[in-house]
Structure formats: structure tokens, C-alpha cells
Amino acid sequence: MLLSIIIFLVIIILYVYTFKLSHPDYKIVTYNDIRDKVKSGDLLLFHSLDSCNQIYMGSYSTHVGVIYKETENSIPVLVESFNPYRMLYYPDEFKSGIAICDLENRINSYRGFIIYKELAKPISDQANEDFAEFIDFAQKNMCYDKNVIAGEAAKIILNTPFSTETNCGQFTTLILIKLGLLSFNHFKERRKHHLRFVSQLTKLRNNFYKSPVYVFSEYFKLP
């Protein structure tokens, strides 16, 4: 009995360490280092330091968003789906949980580690127009699924498909499909953990993500 308890506790400790405390050995850069490189389709992953979301999510990354630039000279923004229902303050235009935020400000105001995954090649002009079309559709028709735990359980038990109620992992997957970076087959399959899926993505259709890097934030420094 005692041995079983010890084994159980060791498993729990290793699980917590893996997702909460064990940080990948990525290169650290500043926003100025990537400012001129960011482009539509790049990913930004987040590892929260003021929550234990990693533990019940079973994922090092607790959130993900996709970078969008209207033109090469436009100010980059982060397109994301987040939970506004647990926040005391948020802009009224983001009350649905579909947000488009200034990228630099998003990075400098986050409490946690930020990981940048850069596309090897820019997406086509047509794909970028499709991205703008998707953003417009999402703002008008989609919202964050506030019952995210029940929603994930439904995907596991009932094999439910994508819907207009979404979360960050599902939302990012839909964007990458829209951009042609993922096959439409990913829309039809019933994946159970989209956040972990997009966090681990490397190979794409006719493209790939370069090695991830940490983006240094003045707000919260890496140890």
C-alpha cells in the first residue's frame, strides 16, 4: 500500500514538473530582434506563470494566437480566442472572446513565458486576404466557449466537430486551415487536444515552422 502511494506521488510530481516547471531550452530574443521578421501565420505561444492551467490542460503552452499583418509595412497584431468571462476588465469589443491585439503590447503585458514560432516562408497574398476574411467572419459569428471543460469532454466522448463556439487551440487550427498551411482533413478529423497539437506543429503544407524562441518581456523575465 505504501509503495503504491509513493509511486502515485512520484507520478504526480513528474507530471507537474513536466508541464509547469520544466522549460524548453530555447534561445532568448527581444521583440526588436523579431520586429522586422514577424508575418501572417507566425504563432505566439504562452506559458502562464500566474496560474496552474498547464497541469489540468496537460500542455506546457496555456494559450496560443496567430500573427496577422495586413501588408508588409502594417503594424502586426495577434489574432486569438480567449476567455473574457474570468477577467475583470477587457475592451467591450472583445466581449465575445475573439480578439485582435497590438502584438508588441500583447508581448509586453503578459505574465509568463512567450514563445515565437516563425514560418519559414511568407504565405501568399491570397492566403493573407483569406486570413482577413476569416477575422471578419470570426468577429461577427464566433465566440469563446466558456464551458471549455465540458466542450473538451464532449469532443472526447461524443466526437463533436468544430463549431462557432471555440477555444484558442481550435481557433488557431481553423486559421491555419484557412491559410492553407494545414490540410482540410484536419477540419474533418475529431482531434481531442488542439492546443497541444498546434503547439507542437513543425511541418505544414509547403511550409514549416522554424525552431521556437523565447521572446524577452520587460514585464516578466526568464529565470
C-alpha positions as CSV (number, residue, x, y, z in Angstrom):
1,M,0.0,0.0,0.0
2,L,2.8,2.4,1.0
3,L,4.7,1.6,-2.2
4,S,1.6,2.4,-4.3
5,I,1.2,5.7,-2.6
6,I,4.8,6.6,-3.2
7,I,4.6,5.6,-6.9
8,F,1.5,7.7,-7.3
9,L,3.1,10.7,-5.7
10,V,6.2,10.4,-7.9
11,I,4.0,10.2,-11.0
12,I,2.1,13.4,-9.8
13,I,5.4,15.2,-9.1
14,L,6.8,14.3,-12.5
15,Y,3.6,15.3,-14.3
16,V,3.6,18.7,-12.6
17,Y,7.3,19.2,-13.3
18,T,6.9,18.3,-16.9
19,F,4.1,20.8,-17.7
20,K,4.7,23.5,-15.2
21,L,8.3,23.7,-14.2
22,S,10.4,22.1,-17.0
23,H,11.1,24.8,-19.5
24,P,12.5,24.1,-23.0
25,D,16.0,25.3,-23.7
26,Y,15.1,27.8,-26.4
27,K,17.2,30.8,-27.4
28,I,16.0,34.1,-25.9
29,V,15.4,37.1,-28.2
30,T,13.9,40.5,-27.8
31,Y,10.9,41.9,-29.6
32,N,13.3,44.2,-31.6
33,D,15.0,41.1,-32.8
34,I,11.9,39.7,-34.4
35,R,10.1,43.0,-35.2
36,D,11.1,43.0,-38.9
37,K,10.5,39.2,-39.3
38,V,7.0,38.7,-38.0
39,K,4.4,37.9,-40.6
40,S,1.0,36.5,-41.1
41,G,0.8,32.9,-40.0
42,D,3.5,33.0,-37.3
43,L,2.5,31.6,-33.9
44,L,2.8,33.0,-30.4
45,L,2.6,30.5,-27.6
46,F,2.1,31.4,-23.9
47,H,3.2,29.7,-20.7
48,S,1.4,31.3,-17.8
49,L,3.2,32.0,-14.5
50,D,0.2,33.2,-12.5
51,S,-2.0,30.1,-12.9
52,C,-1.7,26.3,-12.9
53,N,-3.5,25.8,-16.2
54,Q,-0.7,23.7,-17.6
55,I,-1.5,20.9,-15.1
56,Y,-5.1,20.4,-16.0
57,M,-4.5,21.2,-19.6
58,G,-1.7,18.7,-19.9
59,S,0.2,21.2,-22.0
60,Y,3.3,23.4,-21.5
61,S,1.6,26.1,-23.5
62,T,-1.5,27.5,-21.9
63,H,-2.6,29.8,-24.8
64,V,-1.8,30.4,-28.5
65,G,-2.5,33.1,-31.1
66,V,-1.7,33.7,-34.7
67,I,0.1,36.9,-36.0
68,Y,-1.5,38.9,-38.8
69,K,-0.2,41.7,-40.9
70,E,-2.4,43.4,-43.5
71,T,0.6,44.4,-45.6
72,E,4.3,44.1,-45.2
73,N,4.5,47.6,-43.6
74,S,1.5,47.2,-41.4
75,I,1.7,47.0,-37.6
76,P,1.4,43.3,-36.6
77,V,-1.5,42.1,-34.5
78,L,-2.2,38.9,-32.6
79,V,-5.5,37.1,-33.5
80,E,-6.7,34.9,-30.7
81,S,-9.6,33.4,-28.9
82,F,-9.5,33.9,-25.1
83,N,-11.8,33.6,-22.1
84,P,-13.1,37.1,-21.2
85,Y,-15.5,35.7,-18.6
86,R,-12.9,35.4,-15.9
87,M,-11.4,38.8,-16.5
88,L,-12.4,41.9,-14.5
89,Y,-11.6,44.3,-17.3
90,Y,-11.4,43.9,-21.1
91,P,-12.3,46.1,-24.0
92,D,-16.0,45.8,-24.9
93,E,-15.2,44.9,-28.5
94,F,-13.5,41.7,-27.2
95,K,-16.5,40.5,-25.1
96,S,-17.1,37.6,-27.4
97,G,-13.6,36.3,-26.7
98,I,-12.4,36.9,-30.3
99,A,-9.6,39.5,-30.0
100,I,-7.2,41.3,-32.3
101,C,-4.4,43.0,-30.2
102,D,-1.3,45.0,-31.0
103,L,1.5,42.4,-31.0
104,E,4.1,44.4,-29.2
105,N,1.7,45.5,-26.4
106,R,0.5,41.9,-26.0
107,I,4.0,40.6,-25.5
108,N,5.0,43.3,-23.0
109,S,1.9,42.9,-20.9
110,Y,1.9,39.2,-20.4
111,R,2.7,37.5,-17.1
112,G,4.6,34.5,-18.3
113,F,6.9,33.0,-20.9
114,I,6.3,33.8,-24.6
115,I,7.4,31.5,-27.4
116,Y,7.6,32.7,-31.0
117,K,7.3,30.2,-33.9
118,E,8.3,31.8,-37.3
119,L,7.1,30.5,-40.6
120,A,10.0,29.6,-42.9
121,K,8.2,31.2,-45.9
122,P,5.6,34.0,-46.1
123,I,2.0,33.0,-47.0
124,S,0.7,34.1,-50.4
125,D,-1.2,37.4,-50.9
126,Q,-4.4,35.4,-51.5
127,A,-3.9,33.5,-48.2
128,N,-3.5,36.8,-46.4
129,E,-6.7,38.0,-47.9
130,D,-8.4,34.8,-46.8
131,F,-7.0,35.5,-43.3
132,A,-8.6,38.9,-43.2
133,E,-11.9,37.3,-44.4
134,F,-11.7,34.8,-41.6
135,I,-11.0,37.5,-39.0
136,D,-14.1,39.4,-40.1
137,F,-16.2,36.2,-40.0
138,A,-14.9,35.3,-36.5
139,Q,-15.6,38.7,-35.1
140,K,-19.2,38.6,-36.3
141,N,-20.1,35.0,-35.8
142,M,-17.7,33.3,-33.3
143,C,-17.2,33.3,-29.5
144,Y,-15.1,31.7,-26.9
145,D,-16.7,28.5,-25.5
146,K,-17.0,29.5,-21.8
147,N,-17.8,25.8,-21.0
148,V,-14.4,24.8,-22.3
149,I,-14.0,21.8,-20.0
150,A,-17.5,20.4,-21.0
151,G,-16.7,21.2,-24.6
152,E,-13.4,19.3,-24.5
153,A,-15.2,16.4,-22.7
154,A,-17.8,16.4,-25.5
155,K,-15.1,16.1,-28.1
156,I,-13.6,13.1,-26.3
157,I,-16.9,11.3,-25.5
158,L,-19.3,12.5,-28.3
159,N,-16.7,13.2,-31.0
160,T,-18.2,16.7,-31.6
161,P,-17.0,18.7,-34.6
162,F,-15.7,22.3,-34.8
163,S,-18.4,25.0,-34.2
164,T,-18.6,28.8,-33.8
165,E,-18.0,28.3,-30.1
166,T,-14.3,27.8,-29.8
167,N,-11.1,28.0,-27.8
168,C,-7.6,29.1,-28.6
169,G,-6.3,25.8,-29.9
170,Q,-9.3,25.1,-32.1
171,F,-9.4,28.7,-33.3
172,T,-5.7,28.6,-34.3
173,T,-6.3,25.3,-36.1
174,L,-9.1,26.8,-38.1
175,I,-6.9,29.8,-39.1
176,L,-4.1,27.5,-40.3
177,I,-6.6,25.5,-42.4
178,K,-7.9,28.8,-43.8
179,L,-4.4,29.8,-44.7
180,G,-3.7,26.5,-46.5
181,L,-0.9,25.7,-44.0
182,L,-2.9,22.6,-42.8
183,S,-4.9,20.2,-44.9
184,F,-8.7,20.5,-44.8
185,N,-8.6,16.9,-43.5
186,H,-7.8,18.5,-40.1
187,F,-11.2,20.1,-40.1
188,K,-12.9,16.7,-40.6
189,E,-10.9,14.8,-38.0
190,R,-12.0,14.8,-34.4
191,R,-8.8,15.8,-32.6
192,K,-9.0,15.9,-28.8
193,H,-6.4,18.5,-27.8
194,H,-5.9,21.3,-30.4
195,L,-3.8,23.5,-28.1
196,R,-1.1,20.8,-27.7
197,F,-1.4,19.9,-31.5
198,V,-0.7,23.5,-32.7
199,S,2.0,24.0,-30.0
200,Q,3.9,21.0,-31.4
201,L,3.4,21.8,-35.1
202,T,6.5,21.9,-37.2
203,K,5.7,20.5,-40.7
204,L,3.0,22.3,-42.7
205,R,1.7,22.2,-46.3
206,N,4.6,23.6,-48.4
207,N,6.0,25.3,-45.4
208,F,7.3,24.7,-41.8
209,Y,7.9,26.5,-38.5
210,K,11.4,27.3,-37.6
211,S,12.9,26.5,-34.2
212,P,10.9,28.3,-31.4
213,V,12.5,31.1,-29.4
214,Y,11.5,32.8,-26.2
215,V,10.6,36.5,-26.6
216,F,12.0,38.5,-23.7
217,S,9.4,40.6,-22.0
218,E,10.2,43.5,-19.7
219,Y,7.1,42.6,-17.7
220,F,8.3,39.2,-16.6
221,K,11.8,37.9,-17.1
222,L,13.0,34.4,-17.6
223,P,15.0,33.0,-14.7
